[in-house]
């Protein structure tokens, strides 16, 4: 009997994850495209997410969603954001497990067995990516109230209200670093794991609560992955309670009168074309959707906290191919410290600086195996519109990125100092051999303020 109950719980946990993963994908596409889908990969990705929402119990639908998410990631590279890289690593595992089952002896894979297989690696991938993001904030700039991203985001989220209250700057810094440090630790320790899941969800819900900061895509991605640290029966209870709360609400009763499929289609269309129809306020629709979704999820998670369940083991017998994906994600997180790309490597909003001959990190060294981070242009003006904007803002740009921008604008030149040298006019050819198409597809370097003060970038 216990085996039957466990199987049913895992099947319900699979459905809950599939549902949350599809919601996170819709939120991601909504934010990244501004509700204006115009790329084939994004359209396919949105259609797959809607198909999963119509029946989240299907393994084949989740596998297809993972495949289209990976296609969309490849399409937008090298400009994929941090959470998309984390999601991509999870999708690789989902796709690998799904293809193994679908083309193996099990042509109709059991959701319970599928959930047990992919969730082990997914938990470790979340710990790797999240821990890297937390560690990146231990630098001198993040702990400087004058330029800290923690202060900047708090002031932006409150539309400047917190700026008028003295003494809050250090509060924002301490809360951000303490919370992000404790969350992965609590997830690892069995005694604090269930509380850590709820604390992590609440913290990131509050971070994304303001419509002035559009990070709901990152938050909803974390929601899906945080829940994997709970026992399947607890996830099933949360998902069941969410469904009950939505059905009993006036909004839920009203929407469900139209049926599940029309409701899913309406949501997907809103995320796909609202930017064309109401470009000035489409983000408000996303904020309202994400806030309502977060409130229901957090309420259900709080309601089920009194359940008596055993802690979910983090990882048991992770297959070697899945360990390889975990290792690759860890190497990806080291990109900035090794001289490679400085964006989408889990350093978002951290103030981390690794460019030049040193780093502002308190204890992690920066050892550059390539010189792209050290080769900088301080531009005065340019016939390239984007480079001219950077010059006007007083920002430095790596030669790597200058070559990308000049290549996109044939015949353009830039008046600049290269690594502090004399001011010269550079064309694309003057900057030396351009990086290979592969490197320009994989690496992307951020802009650096010329004053040497780190900027707050995602």
C-alpha positions as CSV (number, residue, x, y, z in Angstrom):
1,X,0.0,0.0,0.0
2,X,2.8,2.4,0.9
3,X,4.4,1.8,-2.5
4,X,1.1,2.7,-4.2
5,X,0.8,5.9,-2.1
6,X,4.4,6.9,-2.9
7,X,3.9,6.3,-6.6
8,X,0.8,8.5,-6.6
9,X,2.6,11.2,-4.7
10,X,5.4,11.2,-7.2
11,X,2.9,11.3,-10.1
12,X,1.3,14.3,-8.4
13,X,4.7,15.9,-7.7
14,X,5.5,15.5,-11.4
15,X,2.3,17.2,-12.5
16,X,3.0,20.0,-10.0
17,X,6.5,20.6,-11.4
18,X,5.3,20.4,-15.0
19,X,2.7,23.0,-14.2
20,X,5.1,25.3,-12.4
21,X,7.8,24.9,-15.1
22,X,5.3,25.8,-17.8
23,X,4.1,28.9,-15.9
24,X,7.8,30.0,-15.4
25,X,8.4,29.5,-19.1
26,X,5.4,31.7,-20.0
27,X,6.5,34.4,-17.5
28,X,10.0,34.3,-19.0
29,X,8.9,34.7,-22.6
30,X,6.4,37.4,-21.5
31,X,9.2,39.5,-19.9
32,X,12.0,38.8,-22.3
33,X,9.9,39.7,-25.4
34,X,7.7,42.4,-23.7
35,X,4.7,40.4,-24.7
36,X,5.6,40.6,-28.4
37,X,6.7,37.2,-29.7
38,X,8.3,37.5,-33.1
39,X,10.9,34.7,-33.2
40,X,9.9,31.1,-34.3
41,X,11.7,29.5,-31.4
42,X,9.9,31.7,-28.9
43,X,6.5,30.9,-30.5
44,X,7.2,27.2,-30.4
45,X,8.3,27.5,-26.8
46,X,5.1,29.3,-25.8
47,X,3.0,26.8,-27.6
48,X,4.7,23.9,-25.8
49,X,4.2,25.6,-22.4
50,X,0.5,26.1,-23.1
51,X,0.3,22.4,-24.2
52,X,1.8,21.4,-20.8
53,X,-0.6,23.5,-18.9
54,X,-3.5,21.8,-20.7
55,X,-2.3,18.5,-19.2
56,X,0.7,18.7,-16.8
57,X,0.5,14.9,-16.2
58,X,2.1,14.1,-19.5
59,X,5.8,13.2,-19.6
60,X,5.9,13.7,-23.4
61,X,4.6,17.2,-23.1
62,X,7.2,18.2,-20.5
63,X,10.0,16.7,-22.6
64,X,8.8,18.7,-25.6
65,X,8.7,21.8,-23.5
66,X,12.3,21.2,-22.4
67,X,13.4,20.7,-26.0
68,X,11.7,24.0,-27.2
69,X,13.2,25.9,-24.2
70,X,16.6,24.7,-25.2
71,X,15.9,25.7,-28.8
72,X,14.9,29.2,-27.7
73,X,18.0,29.4,-25.5
74,X,20.2,28.5,-28.4
75,X,18.4,31.0,-30.6
76,X,18.9,34.0,-28.2
77,X,22.5,33.2,-27.2
78,X,24.7,34.9,-26.2
79,X,22.1,37.1,-24.6
80,X,20.2,34.5,-22.5
81,X,19.7,35.8,-18.9
82,X,21.0,34.0,-15.8
83,X,17.8,32.1,-15.0
84,X,17.5,30.8,-18.6
85,X,21.0,29.3,-18.3
86,X,19.9,27.6,-15.0
87,X,16.7,26.4,-16.7
88,X,18.7,25.2,-19.7
89,X,20.8,22.9,-17.5
90,X,17.6,21.4,-15.9
91,X,16.1,21.0,-19.4
92,X,19.1,19.1,-20.6
93,X,18.5,16.6,-17.8
94,X,14.7,16.4,-18.5
95,X,15.4,15.9,-22.2
96,X,18.0,13.2,-21.5
97,X,15.7,11.3,-19.1
98,X,12.7,11.7,-21.4
99,X,14.5,10.5,-24.5
100,X,16.0,7.5,-22.7
101,X,12.6,6.4,-21.5
102,X,10.6,7.3,-24.7
103,X,13.1,5.5,-27.0
104,X,13.9,2.7,-24.6
105,X,11.7,-0.2,-23.4
106,X,9.3,2.2,-21.7
107,X,7.4,3.9,-24.6
108,X,4.9,5.3,-22.2
109,X,7.1,6.4,-19.3
110,X,5.6,6.6,-15.8
111,X,5.6,10.1,-14.4
112,X,6.5,8.8,-11.0
113,X,9.7,7.2,-12.3
114,X,10.5,10.2,-14.5
115,X,10.1,12.5,-11.5
116,X,12.4,10.4,-9.4
117,X,15.0,10.3,-12.2
118,X,15.3,14.0,-13.2
119,X,14.6,15.7,-9.8
120,X,17.8,14.4,-8.2
121,X,20.1,16.3,-10.6
122,X,17.7,19.3,-10.8
123,X,18.2,19.9,-7.0
124,X,21.9,20.0,-7.3
125,X,21.8,22.2,-10.3
126,X,19.7,24.7,-8.3
127,X,22.2,24.6,-5.4
128,X,25.1,25.2,-7.8
129,X,23.5,28.2,-9.6
130,X,22.0,29.8,-6.5
131,X,25.2,29.4,-4.4
132,X,27.3,31.0,-7.2
133,X,24.9,34.0,-7.3
134,X,25.1,34.3,-3.5
135,X,28.9,34.1,-3.5
136,X,29.3,36.7,-6.2
137,X,27.8,39.3,-3.9
138,X,30.7,39.1,-1.4
139,X,32.6,42.0,-3.0
140,X,33.6,45.5,-1.9
141,X,31.1,47.2,-4.2
142,X,28.1,45.3,-3.1
143,X,28.9,46.3,0.5
144,X,29.4,49.9,-0.4
145,X,26.0,51.7,0.2
146,X,26.8,54.3,-2.4
147,X,26.8,51.9,-5.3
148,X,25.4,48.6,-4.0
149,X,22.9,46.8,-6.2
150,X,20.9,45.9,-3.0
151,X,20.4,49.6,-2.3
152,X,19.7,50.4,-6.0
153,X,17.1,47.6,-6.3
154,X,15.4,48.5,-3.1
155,X,15.1,52.2,-4.1
156,X,13.9,51.2,-7.5
157,X,11.3,48.8,-6.2
158,X,9.9,51.4,-3.8
159,X,10.0,54.2,-6.4
160,X,12.6,56.1,-4.3
161,X,10.7,55.9,-1.0
162,X,13.5,54.1,0.8
163,X,16.0,56.7,-0.2
164,X,14.3,59.2,2.2
165,X,14.8,56.9,5.2
166,X,18.3,57.1,6.7
167,X,20.0,53.9,7.8
168,X,18.2,51.6,5.4
169,X,21.1,51.1,3.0
170,X,22.9,48.7,5.2
171,X,19.7,47.0,6.1
172,X,19.1,46.2,2.4
173,X,22.7,44.9,2.0
174,X,22.6,42.7,5.1
175,X,19.2,41.2,4.3
176,X,20.2,40.4,0.7
177,X,23.5,38.8,1.5
178,X,22.2,37.0,4.6
179,X,19.1,35.6,2.9
180,X,20.9,34.4,-0.2
181,X,23.6,32.8,1.8
182,X,21.3,31.0,4.1
183,X,18.8,29.7,1.5
184,X,21.1,27.1,0.0
185,X,22.4,26.2,3.4
186,X,18.9,25.6,4.7
187,X,18.1,23.5,1.6
188,X,21.1,21.2,2.3
189,X,20.4,20.6,6.0
190,X,17.5,18.1,6.5
191,X,16.2,19.8,9.7
192,X,15.8,23.2,8.0
193,X,15.0,22.0,4.4
194,X,11.2,22.5,4.6
195,X,11.5,25.9,6.1
196,X,14.2,26.8,3.7
197,X,12.0,26.1,0.7
198,X,9.3,28.4,2.1
199,X,11.7,31.1,3.1
200,X,13.3,31.1,-0.3
201,X,10.0,31.4,-2.1
202,X,8.9,34.2,0.2
203,X,12.2,36.1,-0.2
204,X,12.1,36.0,-4.0
205,X,8.4,36.7,-4.1
206,X,9.0,39.9,-2.1
207,X,12.0,40.8,-4.4
208,X,9.7,40.6,-7.4
209,X,6.6,42.1,-5.8
210,X,7.1,45.6,-7.2
211,X,6.1,46.2,-10.8
212,X,9.2,48.5,-11.1
213,X,11.4,45.4,-11.1
214,X,10.6,42.8,-13.7
215,X,12.2,39.6,-12.3
216,X,9.1,37.4,-12.1
217,X,10.7,35.1,-14.7
218,X,13.5,34.4,-12.3
219,X,11.2,34.1,-9.3
220,X,8.8,31.6,-11.0
221,X,11.7,29.5,-12.2
222,X,12.9,29.3,-8.6
223,X,9.4,28.4,-7.3
224,X,9.5,25.3,-9.5
225,X,13.0,24.2,-8.4
226,X,12.6,25.0,-4.7
227,X,9.6,22.7,-4.4
228,X,11.8,19.8,-5.6
229,X,13.4,19.9,-2.2
230,X,10.1,18.8,-0.5
231,X,8.8,15.2,-0.3
232,X,6.5,14.2,-3.1
233,X,3.5,13.9,-0.8
234,X,4.1,17.5,0.4
235,X,4.4,18.9,-3.1
236,X,1.1,17.0,-3.9
237,X,-0.6,18.6,-0.9
238,X,0.6,22.1,-1.9
239,X,-0.6,21.7,-5.5
240,X,-3.9,20.3,-4.4
241,X,-4.4,23.2,-1.9
242,X,-3.5,25.7,-4.7
243,X,-6.1,24.2,-6.9
244,X,-8.7,24.3,-4.1
245,X,-8.0,28.0,-3.3
246,X,-8.2,29.0,-7.0
247,X,-11.5,27.1,-7.5
248,X,-13.0,28.7,-4.4
249,X,-12.0,32.2,-5.3
250,X,-14.4,34.5,-7.2
251,X,-11.8,35.0,-9.9
252,X,-11.1,31.3,-10.2
253,X,-14.8,30.4,-10.3
254,X,-15.3,33.0,-13.0
255,X,-12.4,31.9,-15.1
256,X,-13.0,28.2,-14.8
257,X,-16.5,28.6,-16.3
258,X,-14.8,29.0,-19.6
259,X,-12.9,25.7,-19.3
260,X,-9.2,24.9,-18.9
261,X,-8.2,24.9,-22.5
262,X,-9.7,28.3,-23.4
263,X,-8.1,29.7,-20.2
264,X,-4.7,28.4,-21.1
265,X,-5.0,29.7,-24.7
266,X,-6.0,33.1,-23.4
267,X,-3.0,33.2,-21.0
268,X,-0.6,32.2,-23.8
269,X,-2.0,34.8,-26.2
270,X,-1.8,37.5,-23.6
271,X,1.9,36.6,-23.0
272,X,2.5,36.5,-26.8
273,X,0.7,39.6,-28.2
274,X,-0.1,42.0,-25.3
275,X,3.0,44.0,-26.1
276,X,1.6,44.7,-29.6
277,X,-1.9,45.6,-28.3
278,X,-1.1,47.5,-25.1
279,X,2.7,48.2,-25.2
280,X,2.6,50.7,-22.4
281,X,0.7,48.6,-19.8
282,X,1.3,45.0,-20.8
283,X,3.8,44.5,-18.0
284,X,1.1,45.3,-15.5
285,X,-0.9,42.3,-16.7
286,X,2.2,40.1,-16.1
287,X,2.7,41.7,-12.7
288,X,-0.9,41.0,-11.7
289,X,-0.7,37.4,-12.9
290,X,2.7,36.7,-11.2
291,X,1.6,38.3,-7.9
292,X,-1.7,36.4,-7.8
293,X,0.1,33.2,-8.6
294,X,2.7,33.8,-6.0
295,X,0.1,34.6,-3.3
296,X,-1.8,31.4,-3.9
297,X,1.4,29.3,-4.0
298,X,2.8,30.8,-0.8
299,X,-0.5,30.5,1.0
300,X,-0.7,26.8,0.1
301,X,2.9,26.3,1.2
302,X,2.2,28.0,4.5
303,X,-1.0,26.0,5.0
304,X,0.8,22.7,4.5
305,X,3.9,23.4,6.7
306,X,2.3,21.6,9.6
307,X,2.4,18.3,7.7
308,X,4.4,15.6,9.3
309,X,6.7,14.3,6.5
310,X,10.2,13.1,6.3
311,X,12.8,15.4,4.7
312,X,13.3,14.8,1.0
313,X,16.8,13.4,0.3
314,X,18.7,15.8,-1.9
315,X,20.5,13.4,-4.2
316,X,20.8,9.6,-4.3
317,X,22.7,7.8,-7.1
318,X,22.9,10.6,-9.6
319,X,23.7,9.1,-13.1
320,X,27.1,10.0,-14.6
321,X,25.6,11.9,-17.5
322,X,23.7,14.1,-15.1
323,X,26.8,14.7,-13.0
324,X,28.4,15.9,-16.2
325,X,25.7,18.5,-16.6
326,X,26.2,19.6,-13.0
327,X,29.9,19.9,-13.6
328,X,29.3,22.0,-16.8
329,X,27.0,24.4,-14.9
330,X,29.7,24.8,-12.2
331,X,32.3,25.6,-14.8
332,X,29.8,28.1,-16.4
333,X,29.5,29.8,-13.1
334,X,33.3,30.3,-13.0
335,X,33.3,32.1,-16.4
336,X,33.9,35.7,-15.0
337,X,36.7,34.5,-12.7
338,X,38.5,32.7,-15.5
339,X,38.4,35.6,-18.0
340,X,35.5,34.3,-20.0
341,X,32.0,35.8,-20.4
342,X,30.9,38.2,-17.6
343,X,27.1,38.0,-18.1
344,X,24.5,35.3,-17.4
345,X,27.1,33.5,-15.2
346,X,25.1,33.9,-11.9
347,X,26.6,37.3,-11.1
348,X,23.4,39.2,-11.6
349,X,23.0,42.4,-9.6
350,X,26.1,41.5,-7.6
351,X,28.4,44.5,-8.4
352,X,31.1,41.9,-9.1
353,X,34.1,43.2,-11.1
354,X,36.6,40.8,-12.7
355,X,37.8,43.0,-15.6
356,X,41.3,44.4,-15.7
357,X,44.1,43.2,-13.6
358,X,42.2,42.5,-10.4
359,X,38.8,41.7,-8.8
360,X,36.7,43.4,-6.1
361,X,35.7,40.0,-4.7
362,X,36.7,39.5,-1.0
363,X,38.1,36.0,-1.4
364,X,37.5,34.5,-4.9
365,X,40.5,35.1,-7.1
366,X,40.3,36.1,-10.8
367,X,42.7,34.2,-13.0
368,X,42.2,35.1,-16.7
369,X,43.1,32.3,-19.1
370,X,42.1,34.6,-22.0
371,X,42.7,38.3,-22.3
372,X,39.2,39.5,-23.5
373,X,38.4,41.0,-20.1
374,X,41.7,42.9,-20.0
375,X,41.5,44.4,-23.5
376,X,39.3,47.5,-23.1
377,X,38.2,50.5,-25.2
378,X,37.4,53.9,-23.6
379,X,35.5,55.5,-26.5
380,X,34.9,59.2,-27.1
381,X,32.5,58.9,-30.0
382,X,31.6,56.4,-32.7
383,X,29.6,56.2,-36.0
384,X,28.1,53.1,-34.5
385,X,24.9,54.2,-32.7
386,X,25.4,51.7,-29.8
387,X,29.1,52.4,-29.3
388,X,28.3,56.2,-29.4
389,X,25.7,55.7,-26.6
390,X,28.3,53.9,-24.5
391,X,30.8,56.7,-25.2
392,X,28.2,59.3,-24.1
393,X,27.6,57.3,-20.9
394,X,31.3,57.1,-20.2
395,X,31.4,53.3,-20.2
396,X,34.2,51.1,-21.3
397,X,33.7,48.2,-23.6
398,X,35.8,45.1,-24.3
399,X,37.4,44.9,-27.7
400,X,35.5,41.6,-28.0
401,X,32.2,43.5,-27.8
402,X,33.4,46.4,-29.8
403,X,34.2,44.1,-32.7
404,X,30.7,42.6,-32.4
405,X,29.1,46.0,-32.6
406,X,31.3,47.2,-35.5
407,X,30.6,44.0,-37.4
408,X,26.9,44.7,-37.1
409,X,27.4,48.2,-38.6
410,X,29.7,47.7,-41.6
411,X,32.0,50.7,-42.2
412,X,31.5,52.1,-38.7
413,X,34.5,53.4,-36.7
414,X,35.1,54.4,-33.0
415,X,37.3,57.1,-31.6
416,X,38.8,55.6,-28.4
417,X,41.7,54.8,-26.2
418,X,42.7,51.2,-26.1
419,X,44.0,50.1,-22.7
420,X,44.9,53.7,-21.7
421,X,46.8,54.4,-24.9
422,X,46.5,57.4,-27.3
423,X,43.2,58.3,-28.7
424,X,42.8,56.8,-32.2
425,X,40.1,56.0,-34.7
426,X,39.5,52.3,-34.9
427,X,37.7,50.4,-37.6
428,X,36.8,46.7,-37.3
429,X,40.0,45.7,-39.0
430,X,42.1,47.9,-36.8
431,X,41.1,46.0,-33.7
432,X,42.7,42.8,-34.9
433,X,41.3,39.4,-35.6
434,X,37.6,39.1,-34.8
435,X,36.5,36.3,-32.4
436,X,35.2,33.2,-34.1
437,X,31.5,32.9,-34.7
438,X,31.3,30.2,-32.1
439,X,32.8,32.4,-29.4
440,X,30.6,35.4,-30.3
441,X,27.6,33.0,-30.0
442,X,28.7,31.7,-26.5
443,X,30.4,34.7,-24.8
444,X,29.1,38.1,-24.0
445,X,30.9,40.8,-22.0
446,X,29.1,43.6,-20.2
447,X,29.9,47.3,-20.4
448,X,32.1,48.8,-17.6
449,X,31.7,52.3,-16.2
450,X,34.8,54.3,-17.1
451,X,35.0,55.7,-13.6
452,X,35.9,52.2,-12.3
453,X,32.7,52.0,-10.2
454,X,30.8,48.8,-10.9
455,X,27.3,49.2,-12.4
456,X,24.2,47.3,-11.3
457,X,23.5,44.9,-14.2
458,X,21.6,41.7,-14.7
